[in-house]
Amino acid sequence: MTELEKNILDSLVDLENAVKAMAASHPKPSLLPLFARLDELTRGLPKSTDPDLLHYLHRKSYEKARLFLQGRDAENAEGSCPRG
């Protein structure tokens, strides 16, 4: 895993934790900075990045991207997006 991919994974985990904590948070935190960070990191990925990871990130399938980066891509359900 590259340093950039590690940063993306860290941001995805941060997003997941923030979403889980929202039910008990008052006021609700803004997730926009996390989304902006993920967009910024995604733009920095080289063209040689695994196409599945790029697909997940460009489609905002953040749980699938997290599972992919954690080596758990087999847990990802087949989506409805045409890929090939």
N, C-alpha and C positions, 0 to 999 in steps of 0.2 A: 504494500500500500504506500502510495506516495504521501508526502507531507500535505499536499493540497487535499487529497482524498481523506486523510486523517482529520483535517480541519472541517471538511464537509461532514464527516461522520460525527464529530464533536458537536457541530451545529445542529445536526438532525436529532441527536440525543437531547440537546438543550431544548429544542422545539417540542419533542415528545414530552419531556418533563414539564415544560410550561403548560402544555395543553392539559396534562393530567392534574396539574395544580389549580387550574382555572375554576373548578367547581367550588373550591374553598377560598378563592381570592376575592377580596372586596377592597377597592375596585378591581375590575378585571384588568390584567396587564395587556398591553398592546403586543401583538405578535408580529407586527409589521417590521420591526428591526431584525427579527430572526429571518423573516422571509427575504428581506433586502440582503442580508448577509449571505444567505444561501444562493440568491441570484448572482451576487458578486463572485462568490467562489465558483459557481458553475461556469460563469463566463471565462474564468481562468483556466479551465480544463483544456488540455491539448486535444487536437483532433484524433489522436491515437488512443484516447480514452475508450474503454469498453463501451460498445454501442448500447448495451442494456442499461448501464449506469447513466449514460447521456439521455437515453429515452426517459427513464424514471425521473430524472431531475428536470428535464425540459417540460415534462407533462405534470410536474409538481406532485408526483407520486412519491412523497417523501418517506412513507413507511417502507415501500418497496426498495427505495434507494438505500435506506438504513439497513435493511435485511441483506441486501446485496453486499454492502461494504463490510458487514459483520460476517460474511461468508455463509449466509443463510438464505441464498437466493432460491434454493429449492422450496422454501416455505412460501414463496410468492405465488399467489393464484394467478392463473392465466387471465389477462385482461382482455378488453374488447378492442384495443387499439390494433389496427393492422400494422404489422411490422414484417420486415423481411428483407 
